[in-house]
Amino acid sequence: MDDFNAAAAAAGRWDLHSNPSGVGGGLLTKAKPAREIVAHLVKSASESISRLAGSI
């Protein structure tokens, strides 16, 4: 889709531009500030890395 989206953008055809959200889009139940989302991602990644580091 990257090539298609790039061509659509270059042609100014935003009506053809695609931004798929995948199946996770259905899990969204409320709007959150970006800061909160990023903080959660960082915390989750840090916990996962710590857990994995202990198994190496």
Secondary structure, DSSP 8 states (H G I E B T S, - for coil): -HHHHHHHHHTT-TTT------GGGGG--S---HHHHHHHHHHHHHHHHHHHHTT-
